[in-house]
Amino acid sequence: MEVISKSNLKNDTKIQLLGIFSIILGGIGIGIVLGVIAIFLSKKTLREYHRSPKRYHDTSYGRVTVGRICAIIGIVCSFMMIFFVGMIILYAMGHNPPH
């Protein structure tokens, strides 16, 4: 019986933190950048995991998955914030109060 030493996936904590911060900072637009970085890193990392899943801890895989989901949410929140701010600006520009 061979004992296989499991390790953490590369960048698992970074991906999770980038995903979480993309949600937190989504209101000011920085969430898009952080989210895209997290998704790019998670894609690379998940490809590595799927090559040999028995080499890695399940918790490490979970951190990457959570980071990816948070990144997607953060990107969507950022786009929504940019859209709503843009709509408010357009409304304010087109709505001239009477003198």
C-alpha positions as CSV (number, residue, x, y, z in Angstrom):
1,M,0.0,0.0,0.0
2,E,1.5,3.3,-1.1
3,V,0.8,6.4,0.8
4,I,0.4,9.5,-1.4
5,S,1.4,12.8,0.1
6,K,-1.2,15.4,-0.9
7,S,-0.4,19.0,-1.4
8,N,-2.3,22.2,-1.9
9,L,-2.9,23.6,-5.3
10,K,-0.7,26.4,-6.4
11,N,-2.3,29.9,-5.8
12,D,-5.4,28.4,-4.1
13,T,-5.4,31.1,-1.3
14,K,-4.6,33.9,-3.7
15,I,-7.5,32.9,-6.0
16,Q,-9.9,32.8,-3.0
17,L,-8.7,36.2,-1.7
18,L,-8.9,37.8,-5.2
19,G,-12.4,36.5,-5.6
20,I,-13.5,37.8,-2.2
21,F,-11.9,41.2,-2.8
22,S,-13.5,41.4,-6.2
23,I,-16.9,41.3,-4.5
24,I,-15.9,43.8,-1.8
25,L,-14.3,46.2,-4.3
26,G,-17.0,45.7,-6.9
27,G,-18.7,48.9,-6.0
28,I,-15.7,51.0,-7.2
29,G,-14.9,49.1,-10.4
30,I,-11.7,47.5,-9.2
31,G,-13.6,44.2,-8.8
32,I,-13.4,43.6,-12.5
33,V,-9.6,43.5,-12.6
34,L,-9.4,41.3,-9.5
35,G,-12.1,39.0,-10.8
36,V,-10.5,38.6,-14.1
37,I,-7.1,37.8,-12.5
38,A,-8.8,35.2,-10.2
39,I,-10.6,33.5,-13.1
40,F,-7.4,33.4,-15.2
41,L,-5.5,31.8,-12.3
42,S,-8.3,29.4,-11.4
43,K,-8.6,28.2,-14.9
44,K,-4.9,27.4,-14.9
45,T,-5.0,25.8,-11.5
46,L,-8.1,23.7,-12.2
47,R,-6.5,22.3,-15.3
48,E,-3.6,21.3,-13.1
49,Y,-6.0,19.7,-10.6
50,H,-7.9,17.7,-13.3
51,R,-4.6,16.2,-14.6
52,S,-4.1,14.3,-11.2
53,P,-6.8,15.1,-8.6
54,K,-5.4,12.5,-6.1
55,R,-2.3,14.6,-5.6
56,Y,-4.2,17.5,-4.0
57,H,-6.3,18.2,-0.9
58,D,-10.0,18.6,-1.4
59,T,-10.0,21.7,0.7
60,S,-7.5,23.3,-1.7
61,Y,-9.8,22.5,-4.6
62,G,-12.6,24.0,-2.7
63,R,-10.7,27.3,-2.2
64,V,-10.1,27.5,-5.9
65,T,-13.7,26.8,-6.7
66,V,-15.0,29.4,-4.1
67,G,-12.5,32.0,-5.4
68,R,-13.7,31.4,-9.0
69,I,-17.4,31.8,-8.0
70,C,-16.7,34.9,-6.0
71,A,-14.7,36.3,-8.9
72,I,-17.7,35.8,-11.2
73,I,-20.0,37.5,-8.7
74,G,-17.6,40.3,-8.2
75,I,-17.3,40.9,-12.0
76,V,-21.1,41.0,-12.3
77,C,-21.4,43.4,-9.4
78,S,-18.8,45.7,-10.9
79,F,-20.6,45.7,-14.3
80,M,-23.9,46.4,-12.6
81,M,-22.4,49.3,-10.6
82,I,-20.8,50.8,-13.7
83,F,-24.1,50.4,-15.5
84,F,-26.2,52.1,-12.8
85,V,-23.7,54.9,-12.3
86,G,-23.7,55.5,-16.0
87,M,-27.5,55.6,-16.1
88,I,-27.6,58.1,-13.3
89,I,-25.0,60.3,-15.0
90,L,-27.0,60.1,-18.3
91,Y,-30.2,60.9,-16.5
92,A,-28.6,63.9,-14.7
93,M,-27.1,65.2,-18.0
94,G,-30.5,65.0,-19.8
95,H,-32.6,66.3,-17.0
96,N,-32.2,70.1,-16.8
97,P,-34.1,71.6,-13.9
98,P,-36.2,74.7,-14.7
99,H,-34.6,78.1,-14.0
